[in-house]
Amino acid sequence: MMIKATRYFVFPVTLMTLILFSSCDQKPDLEAEREKLLMLHKEQQDAHLKENAKQLVDQFADSMFSVNRGKISITARDSGLKRFNNYFSNVEFKKWEDMNQPVIEFSADASMAYMLVDKQVELIYTNGENREIEENTHYAWVSIFKKEDDGKWKIVCNVSTNEPEIKK
């Protein structure tokens, strides 16, 4: 009698365990993750147009690789904040718009992603001769994101290039 009761108990417990473990192995919701990254992309635009360095740098990992002008550098978040505060204090953005919708691809487990960006930027700055310069530049870049343990995406690497400036 004890053996029969144990057999009837073991089967439901085994079945429940299998269901529980199979639900833990669900595929990531790539569309939801894509929306999160597109929201970050929109926040980057807002940060540039409002010249808000903190809003932009909050998306960086603690240290971020950057590839630009033939050089690889590592930027800590605090030095990135200082650099963007300085940059934003010297420019006025007129336009920071996508030429095409960003392309986003994910790793199989959606713990990493990259975003290809095609952007038109118009800005005004004062040069060393105290002359106001208006720039219209076409940029393209790749941002590589890593999903942190808390589920937030952070930029771990950025590779950027631009067409030669078109001065007005």
Buried (B, 14 or more C-beta within 10 A) or exposed (E): EEEEEEEEEEEEEEEEEEEEEEEEEEEBEEEEBBEBBBEBBEBBBEBBBEBBBEBBBBBBBEEBBBBEEEEEEEBEBEEBBEEBBEBBEEBBBEEBEEEEEBEBEBEEEBBBBBBBBBBBBBBBEEEEEEEEBBBBBBBBBBBBBBBEEEEEBBBBBBBBEBEEEEEE
